[in-house]
Amino acid sequence: MTEKMPFWSCLVPVSGDGVITIVRKICRPITIIWLAIVLFMLKGEYEKPKPDTVLIKNVSLVDSFAIEEPKITTTEKNKGVTILPQYKEWYERNNDMIGWIKIDGTAIDYPVMQVKGFDGKIDYQYILKQNMVYLESDFDGNYSFAGCITADYRAVFDKNKRPANALIYGHNLLNGTYFHDVRYYDIPVYGREFYDEHPTIQFDTLYEKGTYKIFAVMEQNTDSTEGKVFFYDRVYKFDNQKQFNDHYAQVLDRSFLYNPEVDLKYGDEVIVLSTCTFPFGKSISLRLVVYARRVREGEDPTVDVSKTIINEDPLYYDYYYKVMGGKWGGRKWDPALIQGFKVKKD
């Protein structure tokens, strides 16, 4: 009768095993460990944003919002300015830090990084490369799967002013870090409770504090193969009031909400939080985008959320209507939300 072998004999070499059997037993646990590592990495990859290669393909489109300005170094602009005490040590550790973003009651409480040096010239492929630096690096510049919160390469901050439309990117990670909580502003999916509890964003530069009131939230596709793309991420400044008004009119068309107390006027400073979202799984590349306007001098920094209007019919992207059916019913928001906005007559 054949002797019964112990259960662990299939995992470790035992007396009588041939050379091939011994090799297999040694390799088996190594293979299992390797597969576990790969699966763990793929899990995180599911919600990690990828470079928007489609946007690179469309660089031939005219960027009517981009205008060149004289090249002035950050050092020249900020000469003699005192960095806020709470950020001094961070800045000395890495001069690529340009500020800090925080949303009370959430995990969003991070330094904001940026590759500096934008001189006004538009090269989308190069801009994408610069934006990806800190989306793939930790605070100290070492490779990191999670990356950092990063301001768009074109968002030039100095001691006197902030950009007109500063894009800020962050990964939506499964472990809840970075811009994971931004996804809860998706009102059609999660309801309005999160917005009602977090209607403002704190964004400080190195030199001054700033509170921003959320005035729009939209969901936007980035892949032109799935239909027309609203290139929200190409806008960083405005040449005139018409450009300002026209752009934010398109944003409000797509917004899940608007509040009559959080209006806009030419010269306002806006931050734009952008992160990946997956309401249809990975079948389409989407971004959840949150717009917030800086509190004006003398303005009440609080928001009366009871006056916030939920837009039941925002303008979606083609893929949404393809899957969900229906069509956009047209503009619903009050033109008074944008000071000086002129409604086009039929």
C-alpha positions, 0 to 999 in steps of 0.5 A: 500500500502506498504511504500517505504523504503529508499535505505540505509535501506538495509545497516543499521538496521531500525525499524521493522527489525528482529534479523537475518536481523540486524545481516546480515546488520551489517556483510555485510559491514564488509565482503565487507571491508574484501574482498577488503583487500584480493583482494588488497593483492592478487594483490601485490602477483601476482608479488612477487617471491616465494621461489624456492622449486624446487631448494630444491628438486634438492639438490642432484645435485653436486655443482661443483662450491662450495668450502669451505674456512676457516671461517673468521668473517666479523669483522675480515676481515673488521677490521680498514676499514672506511665505506663510509660517505654516508653509515655510518648512514645506517650501524649503524641503521642495520649492515646487510646492505652490500652496495647500488645498483643504476641504474640512471634514474630508481626507483632502488636506494636502500640499499642492505641487507644480512644475514651474516655468510656463512662458505662455507658449502652448504645446499640449504634449509638453504641458501634459508631460509637465503636469504628469511629473507630480501625478507620478511623484511624491512630495520629494520628487521620487516615483510614486504610484499615488503621486501628489495634488498638482496645479496645471503647468500654466497656472502661474501664481505670484505675490499679487494675484492668482490665475483666472482659471487654475486647474488642480489635478489629483488621483481618485484612489481606492484607499481614499486618499488625494481626490477620492472624496471629490467624487462625492460631489457627483450629485446624480450619483451620491445626492446633494448631502456631501455638497451641502456639508462642504460647499467651500474649498480652502486653497492657500498659496504660499503667501496668502489664504483663500476661500473658494465657493463652489458654483458648478460641478460637471462630469465630462468625457475626455475621449473624442472617439465617444463624441464631442469633448468639452475641453475644459482643461485648455482654459487657464486665462481669459483675454476679455470678458466675452471669453470669460462669460462664454466659457463659464456659460458652457460650464453652467450648462453642464453643471449639476448645481448652481447658487444665485448667491455664488455669481461670477464676474470678469476678474474673479479667480477660479480653481478647478478640481479635476479627477477620474470618475467611473460611473460606467466602469472603465468603458469610457474615460471621464472626469468629475470637475468641481469649479469654485470661485474665490471669495471676494473682498468684503464678501461673506465666506459662507454659502447658504446651501438652501438657495442652491438649485439642483439642475435635473437636466445638465448637458451631458456628453454623447456617451451618456445619452447613448447609454441612458437615452434622452437628450438635453432640454436646453439652458436652465440657469439664470443669466444673472449668474454671470455678470454682463452675460448677454443671452443670444437672441434666436 
